[in-house]
Amino acid sequence: MDYKVVCPSVRIPSSDEHREKKKRFTVYKVIVSMGRNEWFIFRRYAEFDKLYNTVRKQFPTINLKIPAKRIFGDNFDPEFIQQRRAGLNEFIQNLLQHQELCSHPEVQSFLNLDRARHQSDPSEDEDERSDHKNGSPSQNVNLGPSGNPHAKPSDFEYLKLIGKGSFGKVVLTRGKLDGRYYAVKILQKKVILNKKEQKHIMAERNVLLKNVKHPFLVRLHYSFQTSDKLYFVLDFINGGELFFHLQRERYFAEPRARFYAAEIATALGYLHSMQIIYRDLKPENILLDSQGHIVLTDFGLCKEGISNSDKTFTFCGTPEYLAPEVIKKQAYDNTVDWWCLGSVLYEMLHGLPPFYHRDTATMYDNILHSPLVIKSDISLPASSILEDLLEKDPKQRLGFRHDFEEIKNHPFFTNINWTDLVEKRIPPPYDPQVDGPDDISNFDTEFTNAMVPDSVCISSDYSIVNASVEEADDAFVGFSYAAPSDDFYF
């Protein structure tokens, strides 16, 4: 087993934090190699010290050493950090030489050894977990042989603003070395922390890591951070939002709506197979690629670790698409996604979401109590699937018993060859008429006519643009990632 400790990550407080005199600390970033697998762990000195005291008490005959605590003096002196790093490296290597220590639960948890032994494919099962015992996020990501965690803002040219959200902006960029176009989602850490949304952001990153093999889910190529921002480097999908096309055309013909619904359903089924509930399906989060296939994006409200028999309680989503059980604040499961699919399909066929009303309270009452009204020119199979998906009782809803299999087998999708669909062998019913990989004609001019602010590639605490993960805030330790494919290098 090859074990190495990379340069430590020193957290440098922002100007506001300086004024508040908050404590800064060093996080040691560790790459552990085991066979073909590599993964990161992030630990403070106090965590190393805690592990040392635990194993020393239980294995007093094994000679272990750890660098001493430094009570006085500058704990951020580079020479001191280098000496401590060397000592911690030696401590861990001594641990790994003793099988009885490697089998110890706390050692396995500290180095994530137990999970690593069950990994075989560097591109699969990339995940992160929080250390619930001490509250600090200790993340574990298997990057594979081509992992490059050192992407930074200055690796990209920032071309056009293509979106805005409550936490930041989305910018069309071009990689300076590979010439590829990407959509870079840039989020402000301060806003995320003030709204206590860091768990959702880390959940979005986790879900993105699991999407690399599905054709209808947006792909993450890199994630990295500066002292004040988080960066998601994503596929640039430039066929436009489904919402954009619905606004322009009012509603879709049934074959077109069926095609989109089928591709969306396969994406949701895949997420469910990964024990993930999406929870925020809406036309704004469904993109069309340059050929006209759908691509699901924005995974900030996803809930991980939910199998078919599990439930969760969090009240979240977009009002027009909330399932009745969510509004009633009852426990719910992945059938909320099938309700949302029914809502989006209804909107594609009718022009508005089901039960829509300008007043949110009235709309909630409609969702809970009003019968579903379907246009007379909708086919019987379409009416049937809308009624089955928009069933107010989740236990009677289509998808409750056998999840995606029930959706696939509904008569509405009789003419869909699901294998051909996933392999993109079915021609899309609509061509977005995209003229090249940098075409932004399908994006709202409210964004594209605006100037890209200089601040997107500059960290506020520094005068240079290439600040990297070494300035990470502890709330986002482990955020950085590089895709395992050889096609994406910086």
Summary of the structure (lengths in Angstrom):
residues: 490
radius of gyration: 24.7
end to end distance: 27.2
largest distance: 81.5
contacts: 1529
relative contact order: 0.14
helix: 37%
strand: 16%
